[in-house]
């Protein structure tokens, strides 16, 4: 692990985005801002899974520091008739960034959507997962 002992405590924030192809067949189940399958409410479950993943990042990725997370926000939106977007924003006051936590949360939320919808179609694709914004620490990053 990298020694962060001499770093200053700062407010840090990171946002990761996952884009998924679901297809019209799955999007047809979308109603009142939610997808509901036999397994239950897809987006609500994916949000919970993503938050749990953020909190367990240091257990999943060997060199990540265990962190006292200040906040996690996960938003899932239908962006067209075949795709959804998952945004995971993580914040902390600490000595190290939360990029890996945001990326982990977005990935696990996407995998949860896949798991809950696979009985309808297995043509889903997690197309892209990337860091879109990071602030605090040595440098700020904004990718779109």
Helices and strands as residue ranges (DSSP letters): E 10-21, H 24-27, E 30-31, E 34-37, E 40-41, H 42-55, H 57-60, E 71-78, E 83-94, H 99-117, E 125-135, E 141-142
